[in-house]
Amino acid sequence: QVQLVESGGGLVQAGGSLRLSCAYSGRTFSNYAMGWFRQATGKEREFVSGLSWIFGRTYYADSVKGRFTISRDSTRNTVYLQMNSLKPEDTAVYYCAAGRKGTTWGPWDYWGQGTQVTVSS
């Protein structure tokens, strides 16, 4: 059974940092694309960052470029999203996702349950 479990969310002041973790299990994810999404209240889900094992390629939305970094630790079966210089507009529920077609950003086949990030001004 595939599982993606996010952790690391919380309340932080503007300018602060958080590191989100996504622990994955249930199959080999070595050829999968991994992504982080977020959804703020009343808004559509936004693709924030992605990591392709196969091409060693990353993606960042313009809104987070230069502030967020995606990485993975294959020994821990975990993907991270390091978030620095956080802004109130980063407040959202953050989701981890995995896509079997590891060469493209989607479709996304598996999702975590989400972790809340709240940035106070």
ChimeraX attribute file (.defattr): number of C-alpha atoms within 10 A of each C-alpha:
attribute: neighborCount
match mode: 1-to-1
recipient: residues
	/A:1	5
	/A:2	13
	/A:3	17
	/A:4	22
	/A:5	18
	/A:6	24
	/A:7	19
	/A:8	15
	/A:9	18
	/A:10	14
	/A:11	13
	/A:12	18
	/A:13	14
	/A:14	17
	/A:15	14
	/A:16	14
	/A:17	17
	/A:18	18
	/A:19	16
	/A:20	23
	/A:21	22
	/A:22	26
	/A:23	18
	/A:24	24
	/A:25	14
	/A:26	9
	/A:27	9
	/A:28	10
	/A:29	18
	/A:30	14
	/A:31	15
	/A:32	23
	/A:33	27
	/A:34	29
	/A:35	28
	/A:36	26
	/A:37	18
	/A:38	22
	/A:39	19
	/A:40	17
	/A:41	9
	/A:42	6
	/A:43	9
	/A:44	9
	/A:45	15
	/A:46	15
	/A:47	18
	/A:48	22
	/A:49	23
	/A:50	26
	/A:51	25
	/A:52	21
	/A:53	17
	/A:54	13
	/A:55	12
	/A:56	9
	/A:57	11
	/A:58	17
	/A:59	17
	/A:60	19
	/A:61	13
	/A:62	10
	/A:63	11
	/A:64	17
	/A:65	12
	/A:66	12
	/A:67	14
	/A:68	20
	/A:69	18
	/A:70	22
	/A:71	15
	/A:72	17
	/A:73	10
	/A:74	11
	/A:75	6
	/A:76	9
	/A:77	15
	/A:78	18
	/A:79	23
	/A:80	21
	/A:81	23
	/A:82	16
	/A:83	20
	/A:84	17
	/A:85	15
	/A:86	23
	/A:87	19
	/A:88	15
	/A:89	13
	/A:90	20
	/A:91	20
	/A:92	22
	/A:93	18
	/A:94	26
	/A:95	26
	/A:96	30
	/A:97	27
	/A:98	26
	/A:99	21
	/A:100	18
	/A:101	16
	/A:102	21
	/A:103	17
	/A:104	15
	/A:105	21
	/A:106	17
	/A:107	13
	/A:108	18
	/A:109	11
	/A:110	15
	/A:111	21
	/A:112	20
	/A:113	14
	/A:114	22
	/A:115	21
	/A:116	18
	/A:117	22
	/A:118	21
	/A:119	19
	/A:120	16
	/A:121	11
